[in-house]
Amino acid sequence: MQTVFSPDQLKDKTNKSVEQIVRKCVHCGMCNATCPTYQLLGDELDGPRGRIYLIKDMLENNKPANEKIVKHLDRCLSCYSCMTTCPSGVNYMHMIDHGRSHIEKTYKRPIFQRLFRSLLSFVLPNPKIFKVLAWAVNIVRPLSFMFPEFIKNSMKLMPANLPKKTLKEQKVYPVDKDKQVARVALLTGCVQREISPEINESTIRLLNRHNVEVIVLPEINCCGSLDHHMGKDKSAHTLFKKNINLWYDEYLNNGLTAIISNTSGCGTTLKDYGFIFRDDKELRKKAKKISELTKDISEFLDKNIKLNFNTSDKTYKIAYHSPCSMQHGQKVHQQPIDLIKKTGNEVLNIPEGHLCCGSAGTYNILQQKIANQLLKNKVSNIEKVNPDFISTGNIGCMTQISSGTQIPIVHTVEVIDWLTGGPKPLKLSNL
């Protein structure tokens, strides 16, 4: 695709990045064939190719975003299915991030949108504040019929009760030094640690049981992806920098084999720190190292650990849902499937498994109509294969899918923990 950025414009790192991305695009439209929003809406501007044109036009002509552009860019899930499909290697992930940042700088949203997006940005990355909100929502839940549909639907995504944590919170979960095979830092996440603490607990138990020391830096709550994908660069970069410095100091002072993410959306962002700070003289080296160290838990287990599986007479049919940020954003797809197969259970392929469930960070809150249709399609495809339960690697997908089906859904690491000596997940207690 031809570009017309001036030499002065290309001195800006964002414009330079966009130009390099756009020049790879050959207008083929293959991206539209796997874009969930294009499939639902059939509008060229609701597909990756159309959005690329909109972003290119804004930045080339130094134009502020308008209502039309914002509508179509906001509808993007950031599922990155288009990147898996694209034969030319167009990095749409960075393109849409640049577009959203430009919107935040040049467009003034209606007052309710601004307030609500700011509320999400304030609450979700802060576990303590999120707990207070969850408590408040449960108090007013009986009165939810009085609220507008938008608020009512948002409340449905909040769990009725926050589970109790069974593992004591500490900085270091040690193992016998004579047997230790690795030392990793675990990103425990912001919302995840409150609504599904069993995911982190399963991760720590599993790693400890296989002689991997785990550290959790208490100062790190959020990876910054939520603000990043809403175009809020200032607050996102504050979180990025804090995380990079803390993890890098730990890496230098005590050594780290890897930084483990068990939330695929977070892992995708961590792996992108190196790109985000590519021109930052102070953080460039540190950010690159953090990205290199970051591994999804399934990726780390598959490559680094020889798992000790229990033998069992009972086997299950498990539908594996591959989160978009994992299969398209990180290109981690086969590893969790292989791990589950090693347990002796049957892994079922979900039809149209490359398409998003509609969670996508805050998307199921901000774009409820589209998200609900994607959820219906995903649940329909899952129920076609009639699994005993569903396994996936992302808390957002778990929350979204569980709101549309009675089939139990658990994190892949819970399955592996259970079948290597850990407790059976509570959600599977009736199986």
N, C-alpha and C positions, 0 to 999 in steps of 0.2 A: 504494500500500500504506500502510495506516495505521500510525503510530508512536506510542509512548507515553513517549518520553523526557521526563524532568522538566526544568524550567528550569535547575536546578543541573547536571544531566547535560549539557545542551547548552552549558554553559560550556567543556566539554572539546572541543578541536578535532576529535578522532577521532569522538566521538559526533555532533557537529554535521555532520561530513562524511557519516557513515553515514546519518543521518536524511535529508539532502538526496538521497542516492542512492536510498534505499529508497522515498521518496515518489514517485519517478518510475516505480517498478515497478507494472504493472497486472495482474500474475498471468497474463499471456496464455500463457506456456509456450512461446513461439516459440523461446526460447533453447535449450530442451531438444532441439529438432529438429536443431540443429547442434553440440551438445555431444558431443565424442568419448567421454567417460566414461559419459554417460547412454545413448548409443547402444550401448555394449558391455554395461553392467551393468543398465540399465533400472530403476534405483532413483531415485526422486524426489530423494533426498538426495545423489545423485551427479550432479545437474544444477545449473545456476546458480540456478534458482529455489529449490530446496531448500537450497542452501548459503546463500543470502541470508537465508532464514528462520532458519537456525542461528546466523548471525553476529548478526542483529538481536536474537534472543532472548538471546544471551550478553550483549550490550552494554546492552540496555534493562534487563535484570534484574540487571546487574552480577554475572553468574555466571562462575565459572572454567570453562575448557574441560574436557570429559571425554573419555574414550576414544572414544566414538561420534562426537562432533563432530570430533575430531582425525582419525579415520579418513577421514571424508568430505571434509574440507577438504584433507587431504594428497593425496587422489586427484585434486584439481583440477590440470590441466596449466598453468593460466595461459596458455592459448592465445588467449583473448579472442575466439574465434569467436562467442560469445554476444553480444558487443558489436556485431559487424557485423550480426547478425540482429535485435537488439532494436529494435522500432519506437519505443520511448519514450526511448531515449538513456540507459539505465541504465549508469553507469560501474562495471561489475563489477570492473575492474582494481583500482580503489582499494578496493572492498569486500573483495575477497579478501586484499589486503595488510593491511587493518585486522584481519581475522580471524586471519591468521597471526601478526601481532604480539601479539594478545591471547592466542593459544595459548602463545607463547613466554614470556609473562609469568605465566601462570596454571596451566600444565600441566607436570607433571614426567614426561617420557618415560622409558621403560625404559632402563636403563643402556647397553645396546648401541646403541640409537638415538641417545642423547645423544653418546656417544663417536664414533660414525661420522659424524654430522652435524657435529660439531666438527672432525673430521679433514678433511672436505670443505671446511669454511669456512677451515681453516688452509692446506690444500695448494693448492686450485685458484686462488685469487687471487694466489698467489705463484709466478711463473715459475721461479725458481731452485729452490724446494722441489719444485715439480712435476717438474722435470727429474730430481731425485734419486729421487723416487718412481717415475718412468718407468724409470729405470735399475734400481731394485730389483725392480720388477715383471718386467722382462725376464730378470733373473737367476733368479727363482723360477718363471717361466712353465712350464718343463718339469714342475714338480711341482704344477701347478694342479689336477690330478685329485684331489689330497689335500684340497683346500679345500672348504668348504661351497659350495653352488650359488650363493648370493648373492654371495660373494666371487669365485667363478670367472667369473660373468657380468660383474661389474664389471671384472675384469682384461681381458676381451675387448674392452672399449671403449678400452683403452690401446693406442696404436700400437706395433707391434713395434720400430720405429726412429724416432727423432726426426730429421726432415730437416735437412740442413745449410743454414745461411743463406748466401745468395749476395750479399746487399747489405750493405755495411758499415753498422753501426748508428751513427747520428749524430743530433744534435738538429735540424739544418737540412739539408734537401735543396733547395738553391737552384736558381733558374733565372735566365736573363738578365733583369736588372731592366728593360731597355727593352721586353722582350716580355711581362713578367709580367702575367697577367690576374687572378690571385687569390692569396691566401695563406691556407692552411688548416692546422689542427692535426689530426693523425691519432691516434685512439685505437687503439693496436696490440693491446689486449686482453691477457688473462693467459694462459689456456690456448692460445688461437689462435696467439700468437707462437711457441710452442714446437712444437705439433703440425702447424701449417700456415703456416710463415713466408712461403711463396710468395704468400699472400693479401695481406699487407702489402706485400711487394715488388712485386707486380703493381700495387697501388694507387699506390704512390709512383712507379713507372716511368710509369704511365699519366698521372698528374697532371703530373709533370715534363715529359713529352713534349708536353703541351698547355699548357705555360707556367704551371703552378700551383706555387708554392713550398709545400713541405710541411715542417711542423715536428712533431717528436715530443718531447714533454716526458718525459724519462727517469724522473721521479719518479712518473708516473702508470702504474700497472700494471693496475688493475681498476676497473670502473665502479661496483662495489658491488652489482650486481643479485643475485648469488648469495646473499649474506647477507640482502639485502632480502626476497627471495622465500622465505627460510626463517624470516622473522620476527625475525631478529637485528638489531634496529634500532640498537643501540649501535655495533656494528662496521661496519654498513652506512653509518651516518651519518658515521662518522669518515672513511671513504673518500669519501663524497659531498662533504664539506666541503673536504677536501684538493684534490680535483679541481676543484671550483668556484673556489676561491681561485687555484689555479695557472693555470687557463685564463683566468680573468677578468683576472688581472694581465697575461698575455700579450696579451689582447685590448686592454687599455688602453694598454700600453706599446709594442706593435709592430703592432697591428691584426690582425684575423682576419676573413676573409670567411665562414668556416664552421668547425665542428668536425665532422670526418668520422668516421663509424662504418661499418665494413664487417662488423660482426657485429650482426645485427638485434636480438637480445635486449638487447645493450648500448645500442644506439641508442634503444630504447623507454624504457629507464630514464633515460638522459640527458635525453630530451625530457620526462621527468616530474619532473626536479629542481625546476622552478618550482612545481609543486603541493606537493611534499614539504616545501619550505621557505617556503610561502605565508605563514606566520605568524611567521617568524623575522625580526626587525627588521634584524639584521646581514646576513643572507645572502639575503633575499627578492629584492632587486634583482639581485644577482649570479646567483643560481640561475635567475631568469627569463631573463636574457640568455643564459646557457649553453644552456638549453633551446631558445631561439629560434635560436641559432647551429647547433645540432646537425642534421646532415643525413645520411641514409644515402648511401653512395657513389653508388648508382644515381640517387637523387633529385637529388644535386648535379650529376652528369654530365648528366642529362636536361635540367635547367633552366639550367645555367650554362656548359656547355662544348660547343663545336662540335667533334665528334670527327672525326678524319681516318681513315676506314676504308680498309683495303686491299681491293683487288678480288681475288677468287679464283674459279677455275673449280670448285673442289670445295666443295660445301655439305653441311651436316649436319642431321639431325633432332635437335633439342634439346628434351628435356622440361624445362620450367621448374617447379621446385618452389618455391612461394611460402611462405616461412617464416611461421608464425603471428604471431610478434611483429612481422613486417613488414606483412603484409596486414591483420591485425586490430588489432594494437597501434599501428602508425604510419599505417595506411591508405596504405601504399606498395605497390602491386601492379602497376599497369600500366607504370610507368616501366622496370623491368628488362626486361620483355617487349618494350617498344618498342625499347630499346637493342639487344637481341639481334636483333630483326627488321631493324634497320638494318645489321647485318653481312651480310645477304643469306641468312641461314640460316632454316630453318623452325622455328618454335616450336610444340611440341605441348602441348595442354592435358591435364593429368593428371586423370582422373576423380576426383571427390570431393576436388578440390584444396584445399578449404577446411578439410579435417580434418587434425589434427596427425599427425606421423610418430612421436611418442612420445619425442622427445628432451627438449625443454622444460627446459633447464638441467640440473639434477641428477635430473630425474624418471626417466630411463632407468636410473639407479642405484638410486634409492630406491623406485620402484614398477615393478619389473621385469616382472611378469606382464602388467600393463596395457600398458606400453610395448612389450613384445614383440608383443602382439596388434596394436597400432596400427602397428608396423613392418611386420608381415606384410601388413596391409591396404594400406599405402602402397606397398610394393614390388609387390604384385599389381597395383595400379592403374597404376603406372609401367610395368611390363612389358607391360601390355595395349597401350600405344601404341608399343612397340618402338622406343625412341629410340637414336641412336648414343651419346649421353651425356646426363647430367643436369646442369643448372645450378641453383644456388641462392645465397642470400645470407647464410647463417648456418653457422658452423662446427659447431654442435651438430647441425643437420640433416644436414650432410655426414658427420659421424662415425656418426650413427645409421643413415642410409640405406645407407651403404657397408658396414655390418655385415650387411646383409640381401640384397645383390645384387652381381653381378659387373659391372653396368653402371657405367662410370666416372662419377664425380660431381666437379664442380669449381665453384669460386666464380664467380659472374657476372663479377666484376671481372677474373678470369683470362682469361675468354673475350674481354672487351672489350680488355684489354691485348694479347692475342695478335693480335687482328684489327685492331689499330691500330699494329702494328709491333713488339710485344714478342715474347718467345719463346713457343713452343707449350707449354702445360702438360704436365708430365711424364706425368700420368695419362692423357693423350690421345695419347701418342707412338705407339701402335699403330694409331691411326685414320688 
